[in-house]
């Protein structure tokens, strides 16, 4: 199945940029270069996901010992569930999963400017839902570190 995916993605990538090819003799080289780049990208992503999972496991262990942070995260995810799906998806992919704007735009098949707009609107909505104004006016000793850092 991975081979079929690689072939499909390579053909699609080459077809999209076929007009930039300057000579017919370079086609085979271009085809193999595209496939190689796709494989490298997948390897980098797998390393990143492994690294993120390893960090997540460590973070979950640390969080399980800190009920205040656990509650903050539950509140954050509850607020995320109240915003539109497109905005929620953009925020999770960008802020939590760490994907770039370009990668997200390719994943959801839209422009980078559209992703930026979704992020902006999602952040504004989250700020309203989480009471950003009240949080900034709250005494420092009572502030939630996780939630407060969202609005700095």
C-alpha positions in Angstrom: 0.0 0.0 0.0 2.8 2.4 0.8 4.3 1.8 -2.7 1.0 2.7 -4.3 0.7 5.9 -2.3 4.3 6.9 -3.2 3.6 6.3 -6.9 0.3 8.2 -6.8 1.8 11.1 -4.9 4.9 11.2 -7.2 2.7 11.2 -10.4 0.5 13.9 -8.9 3.5 16.1 -7.9 5.1 15.7 -11.3 1.9 16.4 -13.1 1.3 19.6 -11.1 4.7 21.0 -12.0 5.2 19.5 -15.5 5.1 22.9 -17.1 8.3 23.9 -15.2 10.2 21.1 -16.9 12.6 22.6 -19.4 13.5 19.5 -21.5 12.0 16.1 -22.2 15.3 14.4 -21.4 15.1 15.6 -17.8 11.7 14.0 -17.2 13.1 10.7 -15.8 15.5 12.5 -13.5 12.7 14.8 -12.4 10.4 11.9 -11.7 13.0 10.1 -9.5 13.9 13.3 -7.7 10.3 13.9 -6.8 9.9 10.4 -5.5 13.1 10.7 -3.4 11.9 14.0 -1.9 8.5 12.5 -1.0 10.2 9.6 0.7 12.6 12.0 2.7 9.6 14.1 3.7 7.8 10.9 5.0 10.9 9.9 6.9 11.2 13.3 8.5 7.5 13.3 9.5 7.8 9.8 11.0 10.8 11.0 13.1 8.9 14.1 14.1 5.9 12.0 15.1 8.0 9.6 17.1 9.7 12.5 18.8 6.4 14.2 19.6 4.9 10.9 20.9 7.9 10.4 23.1 7.5 14.0 24.5 3.8 13.4 24.9 4.4 10.4 27.0 6.7 12.3 29.2 4.3 15.3 29.4 1.4 13.0 30.2 3.3 11.4 33.0 4.3 14.9 34.4 0.7 16.2 34.0 -0.8 13.2 35.8 1.0 14.5 38.9 -0.3 18.1 38.5 -4.1 18.3 38.8 -4.1 22.1 38.1 -2.5 21.6 34.7 -4.7 18.6 33.9 -7.8 20.8 34.6 -6.4 23.6 32.4 -5.9 21.2 29.5 -9.5 19.9 29.9 -10.8 23.4 29.9 -8.7 24.2 26.7 -10.0 21.1 24.9 -13.6 21.9 26.0 -13.2 25.4 24.5 -11.7 23.9 21.3 -14.8 21.7 20.9 -16.9 24.9 20.9 -15.3 26.6 17.9 -15.9 25.7 14.2 -14.3 22.5 13.0 -12.1 24.3 10.4 -10.7 26.6 13.0 -10.3 23.8 15.5 -8.5 21.7 13.0 -6.1 24.5 12.1 -5.3 25.3 15.7 -4.6 21.7 16.6 -2.5 21.0 13.6 -0.5 24.3 14.0 -0.3 24.9 17.7 -0.4 21.4 19.2 0.9 19.1 16.4 3.5 21.6 15.2 2.8 21.4 11.4 3.8 24.4 9.3 1.3 26.5 7.5 2.3 25.1 4.1 1.9 21.5 5.4 -1.5 22.3 6.8 -2.7 23.9 3.6 -1.6 20.9 1.7 -3.4 18.5 4.1 -6.7 20.4 4.0 -6.4 21.5 0.4 -6.7 25.2 0.9 -4.4 28.3 0.7 -2.0 29.3 3.4 -3.8 32.6 3.8 -7.0 30.7 4.5 -5.2 28.7 7.2 -3.8 31.9 8.7 -7.3 33.4 8.8 -8.7 30.2 10.4 -5.9 30.4 13.0 -6.6 34.1 13.7 -10.4 33.6 14.0 -9.9 30.5 16.1 -7.5 32.2 18.5 -10.0 35.1 18.9 -12.9 32.8 19.6 -10.8 30.7 22.1 -9.8 33.9 23.9 -13.5 34.9 24.2 -14.5 31.4 25.4 -11.7 31.2 27.9 -12.3 34.6 29.3 -9.0 36.3 28.2 -9.9 39.7 29.7 -10.8 38.2 33.1 -7.7 36.1 33.0 -5.4 39.1 32.5 -7.1 41.0 35.3 -6.8 38.0 37.7 -4.0 38.3 40.4 -0.8 36.6 39.3 -0.9 34.0 42.1 -4.3 32.8 40.9 -3.6 32.6 37.2 -3.5 29.4 35.3 0.0 29.2 33.7 -1.2 27.1 30.8 -4.2 29.3 29.9 -2.4 32.6 30.6 0.4 31.7 28.3 -2.1 31.4 25.4 -2.8 35.2 25.5 0.7 36.7 26.1 
